[in-house]
Amino acid sequence: MALDRRSLGAGALFDASQTVLVMRVVEGRQHSWLPLFATELALWLPWALATPVIIGLARRYPLVRDTSVRAVVVHLAAFAVISAIVESWSASLQVSFNPWANNRWPTFVNTWTTSLVFQLFTFSIAYLLILTVTYLVDARDRIARQMTEAARLNEELSKAQLTALRRQLEPHFMYNTLNTIAGLVRDERNQAAVNMIVGLSEFLRRATEDSHRAQVTLAEEVEYLQRYLDIQTLRFGDRLRVNLDIPDELLHAKVPNLLLQPLVENAIKHGISKRVSGGKIRIAGTASGNTLRLSVSNDGPCTQEDLDATHTGVGLGNLRTRLRILHGDASDLVLKHAGADGVDVVVTLPLQVA
């Protein structure tokens, strides 16, 4: 509505300026131009006041789609009534002030009938201009609302997908841990079993608290990973050695929730657990420009079957999907041999600071 009124204001200013210039320059009439300018400007006031009415009719009886005879009749009637009112206002001003400085003072009836004939085309343009601007603004707002709604639905879908993927990871880890606890009980290592149950409880409590968050800081992820490693240390003892090499300046970076744990779990399952003497896992983080690089390496034996199983496993499959949802092509997960033995898993993603 404000845009329509601004357009009418600009049109009124143009019309008044044009009238004054034509009379003074072309016709050479040198009478006072200020009353004429003010009168011509005031002639458009009824159109400004009628704008909300026309906008209401435009939305209630649209002419852009499924146009009905009733809508056409309503707009023609509205145009006729508004034109008559505008011309009555114009005639009243001319009768009151005689802005054209005519020798013979104008009368209302003659002015009304004469001016209406000349102004019908201008009035038609004004009415159609209001309709056009109204439909354009409504279309723009409708498209903006649709885009906002689509973005909101996509965000909710992504959150739902991430939540579903996390729900797959948590039981996967929990079942493995429960099997380990059962083995400890069978071996009558009761204190170790109790300690692992306590660690599992704390781990799941933390997982529940953060289940609604798609991303966490790297510091939180490292703390979460440490709880997992505490459980695995109870299981493997001195056979599991961990080297954590992540600079402090990267701890505020945002990473997918539950990123490192499935990588470390795969390293233990397919590497460390197959050695009687165990092995070492190295977790490292580096940054280059706007890219964050996280790697998990193990020095355990690695066969092609292990690599194939890791490629198709639940943990890395879910992680790839979550990375794609969060960062698209800006992220990557690469699995490769690390020297003669061992495997190196490298995750790259955009560096975003919380």
C-alpha positions in Angstrom: 0.0 0.0 0.0 2.8 2.4 0.8 4.4 1.6 -2.6 1.1 2.4 -4.4 0.8 5.7 -2.6 4.4 6.6 -3.4 3.7 5.9 -7.0 0.6 8.0 -7.0 2.6 10.8 -5.3 5.2 10.7 -7.9 2.5 10.8 -10.6 0.8 13.7 -9.0 4.1 15.6 -8.8 4.8 14.9 -12.4 1.3 15.9 -13.5 1.4 19.2 -11.6 4.8 20.1 -12.8 3.9 19.2 -16.4 0.7 21.4 -16.3 2.6 24.4 -14.9 5.4 24.1 -17.5 3.0 23.7 -20.4 1.0 26.8 -19.4 4.0 29.0 -18.8 6.4 27.9 -21.5 4.2 26.7 -24.3 1.1 28.8 -23.8 2.9 31.8 -22.4 0.5 32.3 -19.6 2.3 34.2 -16.8 -0.3 34.2 -14.0 0.7 32.9 -10.6 1.8 29.3 -10.9 1.7 28.3 -7.2 -2.2 28.0 -6.8 -2.3 26.0 -10.1 0.5 23.7 -8.9 -1.1 23.2 -5.5 -4.5 22.5 -7.0 -3.1 20.0 -9.5 -1.2 18.3 -6.7 -4.4 18.2 -4.5 -6.4 16.6 -7.3 -4.7 13.3 -6.6 -5.5 13.2 -2.9 -8.7 11.2 -3.5 -6.7 8.6 -5.3 -4.4 8.2 -2.4 -7.3 7.8 0.0 -8.9 5.3 -2.4 -5.8 3.2 -2.6 -6.6 0.9 0.4 -10.1 0.3 -1.0 -8.7 -0.6 -4.5 -6.1 -2.9 -2.9 -8.8 -4.7 -0.9 -10.9 -5.2 -4.0 -7.9 -6.4 -6.0 -7.3 -9.2 -3.4 -10.9 -10.1 -2.9 -11.8 -10.0 -6.6 -8.5 -10.9 -8.4 -8.1 -10.2 -12.1 -4.9 -12.2 -12.6 -6.3 -15.7 -12.4 -9.7 -17.3 -12.8 -11.2 -13.9 -13.6 -15.0 -14.0 -13.1 -17.6 -11.7 -14.6 -18.4 -10.6 -11.1 -14.8 -9.4 -10.5 -14.8 -7.4 -13.7 -18.2 -5.8 -12.8 -17.0 -5.0 -9.3 -13.9 -3.3 -10.5 -15.7 -1.3 -13.3 -18.2 -0.1 -10.7 -15.4 0.8 -8.3 -13.6 2.7 -11.0 -16.7 4.6 -11.9 -17.5 5.6 -8.4 -13.9 6.6 -7.6 -13.6 8.6 -10.8 -16.9 10.5 -10.1 -15.7 11.3 -6.6 -12.2 12.4 -7.8 -13.8 14.6 -10.5 -16.2 16.1 -8.0 -13.2 17.0 -5.8 -11.4 18.4 -8.8 -14.4 20.5 -9.9 -14.9 21.8 -6.3 -11.2 23.0 -6.2 -11.5 24.7 -9.6 -14.7 26.4 -8.7 -13.3 27.6 -5.4 -9.9 28.9 -6.7 -10.0 29.2 -10.4 -6.4 28.0 -10.7 -6.4 28.4 -14.5 -7.1 32.1 -14.2 -9.9 32.0 -16.7 -11.7 35.2 -17.4 -15.0 33.6 -16.8 -15.3 31.9 -13.4 -15.9 28.2 -13.8 -19.2 26.5 -12.7 -19.3 23.1 -11.0 -21.4 21.3 -13.6 -19.5 22.5 -16.6 -16.2 21.8 -15.0 -17.2 18.3 -13.8 -18.5 17.1 -17.2 -15.7 18.6 -19.2 -12.8 17.5 -17.1 -14.2 14.0 -16.6 -14.0 13.3 -20.4 -10.4 14.4 -20.5 -9.4 12.7 -17.3 -10.9 9.2 -17.9 -7.7 7.9 -19.6 -5.5 9.2 -16.7 -7.9 7.7 -14.2 -7.7 4.4 -15.9 -3.9 4.4 -15.8 -4.0 5.3 -12.0 -6.5 2.4 -11.3 -4.6 -0.1 -13.3 -1.3 1.0 -11.7 -2.6 0.3 -8.2 -3.9 -3.1 -9.3 -0.6 -4.0 -11.0 1.6 -2.9 -8.1 -0.7 -4.8 -5.7 -0.4 -8.0 -7.6 3.4 -7.7 -8.1 3.9 -7.1 -4.3 1.6 -10.0 -3.4 3.4 -12.3 -5.8 6.8 -11.3 -4.4 5.6 -11.8 -0.8 4.1 -15.2 -1.8 7.3 -16.4 -3.4 9.3 -15.2 -0.3 7.0 -17.1 2.0 7.2 -20.2 -0.1 11.0 -20.0 -0.1 11.1 -19.5 3.7 8.7 -22.4 4.2 10.8 -24.6 1.9 14.0 -23.7 3.7 12.3 -24.4 7.1 11.1 -27.8 5.9 14.5 -28.7 4.5 16.1 -27.8 7.8 13.6 -29.9 9.7 14.2 -32.8 7.3 17.9 -32.5 7.8 17.5 -32.5 11.5 15.3 -35.5 11.4 17.8 -37.4 9.2 20.6 -36.5 11.5 18.6 -37.6 14.5 17.8 -40.9 12.8 21.5 -41.5 12.0 22.5 -40.8 15.5 19.9 -43.2 16.8 21.6 -45.9 14.6 25.1 -45.1 16.1 24.2 -45.2 19.8 22.7 -48.8 19.8 25.6 -49.9 17.6 28.1 -48.8 20.3 25.9 -49.8 23.2 25.5 -53.4 22.0 29.3 -53.8 21.6 29.8 -52.5 25.1 27.2 -54.7 26.6 28.8 -57.7 25.0 32.1 -56.7 26.5 30.5 -56.3 29.9 29.0 -59.8 29.6 32.4 -61.2 28.8 33.9 -59.5 31.8 31.2 -61.0 34.0 31.8 -64.4 32.6 35.5 -64.0 33.4 34.5 -62.9 36.9 36.1 -59.5 36.4 33.3 -57.9 38.4 35.0 -54.6 39.3 36.0 -54.0 35.7 32.4 -54.8 34.6 31.0 -52.4 37.2 33.4 -49.7 36.1 32.4 -50.2 32.4 28.7 -50.0 33.3 29.3 -46.7 35.1 31.3 -45.4 32.1 28.6 -46.6 29.7 25.9 -44.8 31.8 27.8 -41.6 31.8 28.5 -41.9 28.0 24.8 -42.5 27.3 23.7 -39.6 29.6 26.0 -37.3 27.6 24.7 -38.6 24.3 21.1 -38.0 25.4 21.9 -34.4 26.5 23.4 -33.5 23.2 21.0 -35.5 21.0 19.3 -32.4 19.7 22.5 -30.8 18.5 23.7 -31.5 15.0 27.1 -29.9 15.7 29.2 -29.3 18.8 32.6 -27.8 19.4 35.7 -29.9 18.9 36.4 -29.5 22.6 33.1 -31.1 23.5 33.7 -33.8 20.9 37.1 -34.6 22.4 35.6 -34.8 25.9 32.9 -37.1 24.6 35.5 -39.3 22.9 37.5 -39.4 26.1 34.5 -41.0 27.9 34.4 -43.6 25.1 38.1 -44.3 25.4 37.8 -44.7 29.2 35.4 -47.6 28.5 37.6 -49.1 26.0 40.7 -48.8 28.2 38.8 -50.9 30.8 38.3 -53.5 28.1 41.8 -53.5 26.5 44.0 -52.3 29.3 47.6 -51.6 28.2 46.9 -53.0 24.8 45.3 -49.7 23.8 47.5 -46.7 23.6 46.1 -43.3 22.4 47.9 -40.2 21.2 45.7 -37.1 21.0 47.3 -34.3 19.0 44.7 -31.5 18.5 45.9 -27.9 19.0 44.1 -25.8 21.6 43.2 -23.1 18.9 41.1 -25.7 17.1 39.0 -26.7 20.1 36.4 -24.0 19.3 35.8 -25.3 15.8 32.3 -26.7 15.1 32.2 -30.4 14.1 29.3 -32.9 13.6 28.2 -34.4 16.8 29.6 -37.9 17.4 32.3 -37.5 14.7 35.4 -39.0 16.3 33.9 -41.9 18.3 32.9 -44.0 15.3 36.3 -43.4 13.7 38.1 -44.6 16.8 35.7 -47.5 17.2 36.5 -48.7 13.7 40.3 -48.3 14.4 39.9 -50.5 17.5 37.6 -53.1 15.9 39.6 -53.6 12.7 43.1 -52.9 13.9 43.9 -52.9 17.6 41.6 -55.8 18.7 43.3 -58.1 16.2 46.7 -57.8 17.8 47.6 -59.7 21.0 49.9 -56.8 21.9 47.4 -54.2 20.9 48.5 -51.0 19.2 48.4 -47.3 19.1 45.7 -44.9 17.8 46.6 -41.4 16.9 43.9 -38.6 16.7 45.1 -35.4 15.1 43.7 -32.1 13.9 45.1 -29.4 11.7 43.7 -26.4 9.9 44.6 -24.9 6.5 42.9 -21.8 5.5 39.2 -22.3 5.9 39.5 -26.1 6.0 39.6 -28.3 9.1 41.3 -31.7 8.8 40.8 -34.4 11.4 42.5 -37.8 11.2 42.3 -41.1 13.1 45.2 -43.5 12.5 46.0 -47.0 13.9 49.0 -49.2 13.4 47.2 -52.5 13.6 47.2 -55.0 10.7 44.9 -54.2 7.8 43.7 -56.5 5.1 41.6 -55.6 2.0 38.7 -57.4 3.7 39.1 -55.0 6.7 39.1 -52.0 4.3 36.0 -53.3 2.5 34.2 -53.9 5.8 35.1 -50.5 7.1 33.9 -48.8 3.9 30.5 -50.5 4.1 30.2 -50.3 7.9 27.4 -48.5 9.8 29.7 -46.0 11.5 31.5 -44.6 8.5 28.4 -44.8 6.3 26.4 -42.7 8.8 29.2 -40.3 9.2 29.5 -39.8 5.4 25.7 -39.1 5.2 25.8 -36.6 8.1 28.7 -34.8 6.5 26.9 -34.6 3.2 23.7 -33.2 4.9 25.7 -30.6 6.9 28.3 -29.5 4.4 27.6 -31.0 1.0 30.6 -31.2 -1.3 32.6 -29.0 1.1 33.3 -32.1 3.2 35.0 -35.4 2.5 36.0 -38.7 4.3 38.9 -40.7 2.9 40.1 -44.1 4.1 43.6 -45.3 3.1 46.5 -47.4 4.1 48.9 -45.9 6.6 52.4 -47.3 5.8 52.9 -51.0 5.7 50.3 -51.6 8.4 47.4 -49.7 9.7 44.7 -47.4 8.4 44.3 -43.7 8.2 40.9 -42.1 8.1 40.9 -38.4 7.2 37.8 -36.1 7.5 37.9 -32.6 5.9 35.2 -30.1 6.5 34.8 -26.3 6.5 36.5 -24.5 9.5 33.7 -22.9 11.4 34.3 -21.3 14.8 31.6 -21.5 17.4 
